[in-house]
Amino acid sequence: MESLGRGEGGLAAYLYKAYDGQGHSASGVIQAASQRQAAELVAGQGLYVVEMKRSFSLPLPLHWLRRQFHRQYVMMFCRQCAVMVKAGLPISECLQVLAREERNGFYQGMVENLSRRVQEGQSFSASLGKYPSVFPPLVVRLIHVGEVSGNLDAVLEELAGYLEAAYKAREKLVTLMIYPMILLTVTLLVLLFLLQFILPTFAALFLSLHAELPLPTRLLLGLQAFLHDYGYGLLVGMGILALGAGSIYRNQRYRWQIDGWLLRIPLLGKLLVYSELLRFSRTLALLLSSGIRMDQALLILHETTGNAYLQQLFLRLRSDIQKGGTLAASLEQREIFPAVMMNLLATGELTGELEMILEKMADFCREEADTLSERLRALLEPAMILFMGCLVGFVIFAVAMPVLDAMTAYTGF
């Protein structure tokens, strides 16, 4: 796999304000390795930058939760708009209906603002672009294409289907990752409960036996004493370590390396690769079928993917395409996706059926990702249960051994 290099750096988020050739204002967030590169990317969209500054992100857990809420909302928003526009309602009335039905204060205020902007004469897509933290560039650009072509209802319908499929795929992956973490957390909580509340009851009994305790019991008592004396310090240290790890991951200089390593992990990395290839194929097919040029589609992919390694990859691909290269040849040089996928892409470009090939690739990748998910689940579930059983069994064994030894000594058997 080709290294994407620090020379092109990690990516950071930049807030920008700009104007187009007709004097209309625009603002948003763009990912780039530097402020200069961010300005060049914005200028490549036909905009004139008047202000740009680096964005400071929330802590990772809060940022992740916010993104999940926004993704779910945008999915429902597009589906509801698609139904109402297809029924013949003007988009301004659709927004008024959504604003009345919305119970979340933030989303209600946002939709009311969108409705006001549309009634004042702004386009629907330009209004959505005022909320880049909620509506990703993919959604804004496709809705703009729908407005220009007069097929807004069809575009909204297709976009809603795409977002729902992407949400389900993401939910499967998240569920697969969360399940082992829940089991591990439960195991550690049970272990801490035994050490802090059950073991002290037996500790006095062990000491009254005036006999040499077995090694497992001594280890368990030593662990209990360590947690009693240094437990709070250990928690503080783990908190500092977690904050440090989060800071390192937020540092774009290292994030692209970490994301690249994740794609190389045996089995899990393969699952991530097929999941990313599924998203890449489905998104690119949707963009190309909507009439968006390949270089612009790759820029949108760059702006919407969460993997910093792939963000740099899409910039490289865009540069190669602008120089006259092909998508398949450029991807083949990076050796990140399976060779069979590259052969399919080359066939699609050669025959002019790239959109159809991308849809077929998406179906294939979804099946492969589902198969790998089940295989990984089949390995993780018994492994975590075995680990949990061994830990609890060790505690019970360490507690029971001195008691059994004392009973044996007392009875003579």
Backbone torsions as a table, in degrees:
resi	resn	phi	psi	omega
1	MET	NA	128.0	-176.6
2	GLU	-69.7	135.5	175.3
3	SER	-74.6	136.8	-179.8
4	LEU	-88.2	-10.5	166.1
5	GLY	75.7	145.3	175.3
6	ARG	-75.9	-16.0	-179.6
7	GLY	-58.1	-36.2	175.6
8	GLU	-96.0	0.5	164.6
9	GLY	66.4	173.6	169.4
10	GLY	-80.3	170.6	-175.1
11	LEU	-105.3	146.4	174.3
12	ALA	-129.2	160.6	179.3
13	ALA	-92.0	135.5	179.4
14	TYR	-126.5	130.4	174.2
15	LEU	-87.0	134.5	-179.2
16	TYR	-134.5	153.6	169.5
17	LYS	-125.0	136.2	-174.7
18	ALA	-152.2	172.4	176.1
19	TYR	-130.0	147.6	175.4
20	ASP	-91.8	-175.2	-175.7
21	GLY	-65.3	-18.0	-179.7
22	GLN	-99.2	5.8	177.1
23	GLY	87.2	6.3	178.5
24	HIS	-79.8	137.7	-178.8
25	SER	-79.1	153.3	177.0
26	ALA	-148.2	149.2	177.7
27	SER	-148.1	162.5	-179.5
28	GLY	172.6	-168.9	179.3
29	VAL	-124.8	137.2	178.9
30	ILE	-136.2	144.1	179.2
31	GLN	-94.4	131.2	179.8
32	ALA	-157.6	162.9	-179.5
33	ALA	-76.9	-23.1	-179.6
34	SER	-153.8	167.6	179.3
35	GLN	-65.5	-35.3	178.9
36	ARG	-64.5	-43.9	178.7
37	GLN	-65.6	-37.0	177.6
38	ALA	-61.2	-43.5	179.0
39	ALA	-63.0	-38.5	179.0
40	GLU	-66.4	-38.8	179.2
41	LEU	-66.3	-40.6	178.2
42	VAL	-66.4	-42.9	178.7
43	ALA	-62.2	-31.6	177.5
44	GLY	-65.3	-15.9	176.5
45	GLN	-90.6	7.3	-179.9
46	GLY	81.5	24.2	-178.6
47	LEU	-112.8	152.7	177.6
48	TYR	-108.6	114.0	-174.1
49	VAL	-75.2	131.8	176.1
50	VAL	-114.4	-20.9	179.0
51	GLU	-154.7	138.9	177.8
52	MET	-151.6	134.4	177.6
53	LYS	-148.7	156.3	-178.2
54	ARG	-75.0	140.4	180.0
55	SER	-92.9	141.2	176.8
56	PHE	-104.7	125.2	-172.2
57	SER	-90.1	162.4	174.7
58	LEU	-72.4	164.4	170.5
59	PRO	-54.8	148.6	-171.3
60	LEU	-52.8	-47.8	-178.9
61	PRO	-61.5	-42.4	179.6
62	LEU	-67.6	-40.3	178.6
63	HIS	-62.7	-41.0	-179.7
64	TRP	-64.6	-44.9	179.8
65	LEU	-62.8	-42.0	179.7
66	ARG	-62.4	-42.0	179.2
67	ARG	-62.8	-38.8	179.6
68	GLN	-64.4	-43.2	177.9
69	PHE	-61.9	-44.6	-179.0
70	HIS	-64.5	-41.8	-179.6
71	ARG	-61.6	-44.7	-179.9
72	GLN	-65.4	-39.1	179.9
73	TYR	-66.2	-45.6	-179.0
74	VAL	-61.3	-38.2	177.4
75	MET	-60.0	-48.2	179.2
76	MET	-68.1	-37.6	179.3
77	PHE	-59.8	-48.3	-179.1
78	CYS	-65.7	-39.8	179.6
79	ARG	-64.2	-45.0	-179.9
80	GLN	-66.0	-41.9	177.6
81	CYS	-63.2	-39.8	-179.9
82	ALA	-60.9	-43.8	-179.2
83	VAL	-64.4	-45.7	-175.9
84	MET	-71.9	-39.9	178.7
85	VAL	-66.3	-39.1	178.0
86	LYS	-64.7	-29.0	178.5
87	ALA	-79.4	-5.6	175.5
88	GLY	104.3	3.9	178.7
89	LEU	-77.3	136.6	172.4
90	PRO	-63.3	152.2	-175.1
91	ILE	-62.8	-31.3	179.0
92	SER	-64.7	-39.3	177.9
93	GLU	-70.4	-35.9	176.1
94	CYS	-57.9	-44.6	-179.1
95	LEU	-66.4	-37.0	177.4
96	GLN	-63.7	-41.2	178.1
97	VAL	-63.2	-46.2	-179.6
98	LEU	-63.0	-38.2	179.2
99	ALA	-64.6	-39.9	179.8
100	ARG	-67.9	-34.4	-176.5
101	GLU	-84.1	-19.9	-175.1
102	GLU	-72.1	135.4	-179.9
103	ARG	-103.7	-20.8	177.6
104	ASN	-77.3	126.1	-175.0
105	GLY	-60.6	-41.7	-178.6
106	PHE	-64.8	-49.5	-177.7
107	TYR	-67.4	-36.5	178.3
108	GLN	-62.2	-46.6	178.4
109	GLY	-62.8	-38.3	179.3
110	MET	-64.2	-46.3	-178.1
111	VAL	-67.5	-37.2	175.3
112	GLU	-61.1	-40.6	177.8
113	ASN	-66.0	-40.4	176.9
114	LEU	-60.8	-44.7	179.8
115	SER	-61.3	-41.6	-179.8
116	ARG	-64.4	-43.2	-179.5
117	ARG	-63.3	-42.0	-179.8
118	VAL	-65.3	-40.7	178.4
119	GLN	-65.8	-27.2	178.5
120	GLU	-80.3	-5.4	175.9
121	GLY	111.6	-3.9	177.1
122	GLN	-74.4	153.2	177.6
123	SER	-73.2	157.6	179.8
124	PHE	-61.6	-44.6	-178.2
125	SER	-66.0	-40.7	178.7
126	ALA	-64.2	-35.8	178.1
127	SER	-67.2	-42.1	176.9
128	LEU	-63.0	-34.1	-179.9
129	GLY	-64.0	-13.7	176.8
130	LYS	-74.9	-10.5	-179.1
131	TYR	-123.9	67.4	-175.9
132	PRO	-66.1	-23.6	179.2
133	SER	-73.8	-18.9	-179.9
134	VAL	-102.1	-51.0	-176.3
135	PHE	-102.0	111.0	-178.7
136	PRO	-67.9	161.8	-179.8
137	PRO	-55.0	-33.1	179.2
138	LEU	-58.0	-47.0	-178.4
139	VAL	-66.2	-46.8	-177.7
140	VAL	-62.0	-45.4	-176.4
141	ARG	-66.6	-42.3	-179.5
142	LEU	-67.1	-38.6	177.7
143	ILE	-66.4	-35.6	175.0
144	HIS	-61.4	-42.6	177.6
145	VAL	-62.0	-41.0	178.7
146	GLY	-63.7	-38.2	177.9
147	GLU	-66.2	-44.6	-177.0
148	VAL	-66.7	-40.5	-176.6
149	SER	-82.9	-12.0	-177.6
150	GLY	79.7	13.3	-179.2
151	ASN	-115.3	43.1	-176.0
152	LEU	-60.7	-39.1	-179.3
153	ASP	-63.2	-42.9	179.8
154	ALA	-67.2	-41.2	179.8
155	VAL	-65.0	-43.0	178.4
156	LEU	-62.5	-40.2	178.9
157	GLU	-63.3	-46.5	-179.6
158	GLU	-67.2	-39.7	179.6
159	LEU	-65.6	-41.1	178.5
160	ALA	-62.1	-43.6	177.4
161	GLY	-62.2	-40.7	178.2
162	TYR	-63.0	-46.8	-178.0
163	LEU	-65.4	-37.1	178.7
164	GLU	-66.6	-42.3	178.2
165	ALA	-64.9	-41.8	178.9
166	ALA	-65.0	-37.9	179.2
167	TYR	-64.6	-43.4	179.4
168	LYS	-64.4	-41.4	178.8
169	ALA	-64.0	-41.1	179.2
170	ARG	-66.6	-38.6	179.7
171	GLU	-63.3	-39.7	177.8
172	LYS	-61.4	-43.8	-178.6
173	LEU	-67.3	-43.1	-179.8
174	VAL	-64.5	-42.2	178.9
175	THR	-61.3	-40.7	178.7
176	LEU	-61.9	-37.7	-178.3
177	MET	-78.1	-34.0	-174.3
178	ILE	-75.9	-35.9	-175.4
179	TYR	-55.4	-50.7	177.7
180	PRO	-61.8	-34.1	179.0
181	MET	-65.8	-37.6	177.7
182	ILE	-65.3	-45.6	178.7
183	LEU	-60.7	-43.4	-179.7
184	LEU	-64.2	-41.5	179.3
185	THR	-63.3	-44.4	178.5
186	VAL	-61.4	-42.2	179.4
187	THR	-60.8	-46.7	-179.5
188	LEU	-65.3	-38.4	178.1
189	LEU	-64.8	-41.5	177.1
190	VAL	-62.8	-42.6	179.7
191	LEU	-63.0	-44.5	178.6
192	LEU	-63.7	-38.4	177.8
193	PHE	-62.0	-44.6	179.4
194	LEU	-63.9	-40.9	-177.8
195	LEU	-69.8	-38.8	-173.1
196	GLN	-88.2	-27.6	-172.9
197	PHE	-118.7	-31.3	-177.4
198	ILE	-93.8	-47.4	-175.9
199	LEU	-61.7	-42.9	178.9
200	PRO	-56.5	-29.4	178.2
201	THR	-64.1	-36.4	-179.0
202	PHE	-87.7	-18.3	-176.1
203	ALA	-60.6	-43.5	179.3
204	ALA	-63.0	-38.2	178.3
205	LEU	-63.9	-42.0	179.8
206	PHE	-61.7	-42.7	-178.7
207	LEU	-66.8	-32.5	-179.5
208	SER	-73.1	-14.2	-179.8
209	LEU	-74.7	-21.8	179.5
210	HIS	52.8	39.9	178.6
211	ALA	-129.8	157.2	178.6
212	GLU	-68.5	126.3	-177.8
213	LEU	-81.4	149.0	177.0
214	PRO	-62.8	157.1	-177.9
215	LEU	-57.8	-45.5	178.8
216	PRO	-58.4	-37.4	-179.9
217	THR	-68.8	-41.8	178.4
218	ARG	-62.7	-39.8	178.2
219	LEU	-63.2	-42.1	-178.8
220	LEU	-66.7	-42.4	177.9
221	LEU	-65.3	-37.3	177.4
222	GLY	-64.7	-40.4	177.8
223	LEU	-65.4	-40.5	179.4
224	GLN	-64.9	-40.7	178.9
225	ALA	-66.7	-39.1	179.6
226	PHE	-63.7	-45.1	179.7
227	LEU	-66.2	-34.7	178.5
228	HIS	-65.8	-40.6	-176.6
229	ASP	-83.2	-36.7	-171.7
230	TYR	-123.0	14.1	-175.8
231	GLY	-59.0	-46.4	-178.9
232	TYR	-66.6	-39.7	176.6
233	GLY	-62.9	-37.2	177.9
234	LEU	-64.3	-41.8	178.1
235	LEU	-62.7	-42.9	178.3
236	VAL	-62.5	-43.2	179.3
237	GLY	-62.2	-41.1	178.2
238	MET	-66.0	-37.4	177.0
239	GLY	-63.4	-43.9	178.3
240	ILE	-63.0	-41.0	179.0
241	LEU	-62.8	-41.4	178.8
242	ALA	-64.5	-42.9	178.5
243	LEU	-63.6	-40.2	178.5
244	GLY	-64.1	-42.0	178.4
245	ALA	-63.9	-40.3	177.9
246	GLY	-64.0	-39.6	179.0
247	SER	-64.6	-41.0	179.0
248	ILE	-63.4	-41.8	-178.6
249	TYR	-69.2	-33.2	178.1
250	ARG	-73.1	-21.7	177.6
251	ASN	-71.9	112.7	-173.6
252	GLN	-63.6	-18.1	178.0
253	ARG	-65.1	-32.0	-177.3
254	TYR	-105.4	-21.7	-172.4
255	ARG	-63.4	-40.2	-178.6
256	TRP	-64.2	-32.6	177.1
257	GLN	-68.2	-44.3	-179.9
258	ILE	-62.8	-45.9	179.3
259	ASP	-63.5	-34.9	176.3
260	GLY	-67.3	-40.4	177.7
261	TRP	-63.7	-38.8	-179.5
262	LEU	-58.9	-34.3	-179.4
263	LEU	-73.4	-11.4	-178.3
264	ARG	-102.4	-5.7	-179.1
265	ILE	-65.1	131.4	179.5
266	PRO	-55.1	137.5	178.9
267	LEU	66.1	-60.1	178.3
268	LEU	-63.2	-42.9	178.2
269	GLY	-61.9	-39.2	178.9
270	LYS	-65.4	-38.8	176.5
271	LEU	-62.9	-43.4	179.0
272	LEU	-64.3	-39.0	179.2
273	VAL	-62.3	-47.0	-180.0
274	TYR	-67.8	-33.7	177.0
275	SER	-66.3	-42.6	178.1
276	GLU	-68.8	-37.4	178.4
277	LEU	-67.9	-35.1	174.7
278	LEU	-60.8	-47.5	-179.9
279	ARG	-65.1	-42.5	179.2
280	PHE	-60.3	-48.2	-176.5
281	SER	-65.3	-46.5	-177.1
282	ARG	-66.9	-42.1	-178.8
283	THR	-68.0	-45.0	-179.3
284	LEU	-64.1	-39.8	177.4
285	ALA	-62.0	-41.9	179.8
286	LEU	-64.6	-43.4	-178.7
287	LEU	-66.7	-45.2	-178.5
288	LEU	-66.9	-38.7	179.7
289	SER	-68.5	-19.4	177.8
290	SER	-88.0	0.0	176.5
291	GLY	93.4	11.4	179.6
292	ILE	-84.7	135.5	-179.2
293	ARG	-63.8	156.5	-177.3
294	MET	-59.5	-44.9	-177.9
295	ASP	-65.9	-36.9	176.7
296	GLN	-69.6	-37.2	177.9
297	ALA	-62.9	-41.0	179.1
298	LEU	-67.8	-32.8	175.8
299	LEU	-65.6	-40.3	177.7
300	ILE	-65.1	-41.4	176.9
301	LEU	-60.9	-41.0	177.1
302	HIS	-59.7	-38.8	-175.8
303	GLU	-79.9	-21.1	-172.2
304	THR	-106.9	-18.5	-179.1
305	THR	-74.2	149.1	179.8
306	GLY	-94.9	-6.9	-178.5
307	ASN	-93.1	116.3	-175.3
308	ALA	-63.6	-33.4	178.3
309	TYR	-63.1	-43.9	180.0
310	LEU	-72.5	-28.7	174.9
311	GLN	-58.2	-46.1	177.5
312	GLN	-66.6	-37.0	179.1
313	LEU	-60.7	-43.8	-178.3
314	PHE	-66.9	-32.4	174.3
315	LEU	-65.5	-41.5	177.2
316	ARG	-62.1	-44.2	179.9
317	LEU	-61.4	-43.1	179.7
318	ARG	-61.2	-42.1	178.7
319	SER	-63.0	-42.1	179.3
320	ASP	-64.4	-41.5	179.9
321	ILE	-63.3	-42.9	-179.6
322	GLN	-65.5	-23.8	177.7
323	LYS	-88.3	2.3	177.1
324	GLY	101.0	4.7	179.9
325	GLY	-78.8	174.4	177.1
326	THR	-105.7	157.4	-178.7
327	LEU	-65.1	-44.8	-177.9
328	ALA	-63.3	-44.9	-179.2
329	ALA	-64.3	-40.0	-179.6
330	SER	-67.2	-42.1	179.0
331	LEU	-68.6	-35.0	-179.0
332	GLU	-62.9	-32.7	178.5
333	GLN	-66.5	-27.8	-176.8
334	ARG	-85.0	-20.2	175.9
335	GLU	54.0	41.5	179.4
336	ILE	-102.2	-33.8	-179.2
337	PHE	-103.4	155.1	-178.8
338	PRO	-56.9	146.7	-176.7
339	ALA	-60.8	-35.6	-179.2
340	VAL	-62.9	-33.1	177.6
341	MET	-67.9	-37.1	179.3
342	MET	-67.1	-37.2	177.4
343	ASN	-63.9	-40.3	177.8
344	LEU	-64.3	-42.6	178.0
345	LEU	-61.4	-44.1	179.5
346	ALA	-60.9	-39.9	178.2
347	THR	-64.3	-42.8	179.6
348	GLY	-63.2	-41.0	179.1
349	GLU	-68.6	-36.8	-177.7
350	LEU	-70.1	-38.1	-176.2
351	THR	-92.4	-7.7	-177.5
352	GLY	78.2	14.4	-179.3
353	GLU	-111.4	39.8	-174.0
354	LEU	-62.6	-40.0	-178.1
355	GLU	-62.9	-42.7	179.0
356	MET	-65.2	-42.0	179.1
357	ILE	-62.6	-40.5	179.2
358	LEU	-63.6	-38.2	177.1
359	GLU	-64.7	-41.5	177.4
360	LYS	-64.1	-40.8	177.2
361	MET	-60.9	-41.5	179.9
362	ALA	-62.1	-42.0	178.0
363	ASP	-63.6	-43.7	179.6
364	PHE	-63.0	-44.5	-178.4
365	CYS	-67.2	-34.7	177.3
366	ARG	-63.7	-42.8	178.7
367	GLU	-65.5	-41.5	179.0
368	GLU	-65.5	-41.7	179.5
369	ALA	-64.1	-39.9	177.8
370	ASP	-64.4	-42.1	179.6
371	THR	-63.4	-45.0	179.9
372	LEU	-66.3	-36.0	177.9
373	SER	-61.8	-45.5	179.4
374	GLU	-65.3	-39.3	178.7
375	ARG	-64.8	-42.8	179.5
376	LEU	-67.2	-39.1	177.0
377	ARG	-63.4	-41.4	179.6
378	ALA	-63.0	-27.5	176.5
379	LEU	-83.9	-40.9	-173.6
380	LEU	-72.7	-42.2	-174.9
381	GLU	-60.0	-55.0	178.8
382	PRO	-65.7	-32.2	179.3
383	ALA	-64.9	-43.6	180.0
384	MET	-69.3	-38.9	177.8
385	ILE	-64.8	-40.8	177.6
386	LEU	-63.9	-42.9	178.6
387	PHE	-62.0	-44.4	179.1
388	MET	-62.8	-44.0	179.1
389	GLY	-63.8	-39.1	179.7
390	CYS	-65.1	-42.5	-179.6
391	LEU	-63.6	-49.9	-179.5
392	VAL	-65.9	-39.5	178.4
393	GLY	-63.0	-38.3	178.1
394	PHE	-62.7	-42.6	179.5
395	VAL	-62.4	-47.2	-179.9
396	ILE	-62.3	-41.2	179.8
397	PHE	-64.0	-43.4	-179.1
398	ALA	-65.6	-33.4	178.7
399	VAL	-75.9	-38.7	-173.8
400	ALA	-76.9	-30.0	-174.0
401	MET	-58.4	-50.2	179.9
402	PRO	-62.9	-35.6	179.0
403	VAL	-65.1	-44.6	178.8
404	LEU	-65.4	-38.8	177.9
405	ASP	-63.1	-41.5	179.5
406	ALA	-64.9	-41.2	179.0
407	MET	-65.3	-38.8	178.3
408	THR	-63.4	-44.1	179.5
409	ALA	-65.0	-35.5	-176.9
410	TYR	-73.4	-40.9	-176.2
411	THR	-88.3	-19.7	179.9
412	GLY	84.8	8.0	178.0
413	PHE	-103.8	NA	NA
